[in-house]
Amino acid sequence: MANITIRDLPDHAKENLRVQAAKSGISLEAYARHILQTASKDERFVPPNIINLAGKYFGTKHGIDIPLPKRSPSRGIVDFD
């Protein structure tokens, strides 16, 4: 069996998990294990798209508009003669 350490978990998150575990009648460790095992089986997880994520936080809705440089379809032909 593997072990995992979770650092910088906010105190309120740990307390909420502890309360939910107690309501379920199991330990915090067993409750966290159940959550992780369930999440690891979920195949619906899609990693975030960096372009969409950047637009969400830095798009024109947030007052940031960075003009993109013009792009040409191809590079010029190089003549070695």
C-alpha positions as CSV (number, residue, x, y, z in Angstrom):
1,M,0.0,0.0,0.0
2,A,1.2,3.5,-0.8
3,N,1.2,6.5,1.5
4,I,0.5,10.1,0.6
5,T,1.1,13.4,2.4
6,I,-1.1,16.5,1.6
7,R,0.6,19.7,2.6
8,D,-1.0,23.2,3.0
9,L,-4.5,21.9,3.3
10,P,-6.5,24.7,4.9
11,D,-7.7,24.0,8.4
12,H,-11.3,24.6,7.5
13,A,-11.1,21.9,4.7
14,K,-9.6,19.4,7.1
15,E,-12.3,20.2,9.7
16,N,-15.1,19.9,7.1
17,L,-13.7,16.5,6.1
18,R,-13.4,15.4,9.7
19,V,-17.1,16.3,10.4
20,Q,-18.3,14.5,7.2
21,A,-16.3,11.5,8.2
22,A,-17.8,11.5,11.7
23,K,-21.3,11.8,10.2
24,S,-20.5,8.7,8.1
25,G,-19.2,6.9,11.2
26,I,-15.7,6.4,9.9
27,S,-12.3,7.9,10.6
28,L,-10.9,10.9,8.7
29,E,-8.3,8.7,7.2
30,A,-10.8,6.2,5.9
31,Y,-13.0,9.0,4.6
32,A,-10.1,10.6,2.7
33,R,-9.1,7.2,1.3
34,H,-12.7,6.7,0.1
35,I,-12.7,10.1,-1.6
36,L,-9.3,9.5,-3.3
37,Q,-10.3,6.0,-4.5
38,T,-13.6,7.2,-5.9
39,A,-11.9,10.1,-7.7
40,S,-9.2,7.8,-9.1
41,K,-11.9,5.7,-10.8
42,D,-13.6,8.7,-12.4
43,E,-12.7,8.9,-16.1
44,R,-14.6,12.1,-16.6
45,F,-11.6,14.2,-15.4
46,V,-10.3,16.4,-18.2
47,P,-7.1,18.3,-17.6
48,P,-7.5,22.1,-18.0
49,N,-6.8,23.7,-21.3
50,I,-4.2,26.4,-20.7
51,I,-5.6,28.7,-23.4
52,N,-9.1,28.6,-21.8
53,L,-7.6,29.0,-18.3
54,A,-5.6,32.0,-19.4
55,G,-8.6,33.6,-21.0
56,K,-10.6,33.0,-17.8
57,Y,-8.2,35.0,-15.7
58,F,-6.5,37.3,-18.1
59,G,-9.0,37.9,-20.9
60,T,-10.5,41.2,-22.1
61,K,-13.3,40.8,-19.5
62,H,-10.6,41.5,-16.9
63,G,-9.2,44.6,-18.6
64,I,-6.3,42.9,-20.2
65,D,-6.0,42.9,-24.0
66,I,-2.7,41.9,-25.4
67,P,-2.5,42.2,-29.2
68,L,-1.0,39.2,-30.9
69,P,1.8,39.7,-33.4
70,K,0.9,39.3,-37.1
71,R,2.0,35.9,-38.5
72,S,3.0,35.2,-42.0
73,P,2.0,31.9,-43.7
74,S,5.6,30.8,-44.1
75,R,9.2,31.8,-43.9
76,G,11.0,33.4,-46.8
77,I,13.1,31.2,-49.2
78,V,16.7,31.1,-48.3
79,D,19.2,31.3,-51.2
80,F,22.7,29.9,-50.4
81,D,24.3,30.9,-53.7
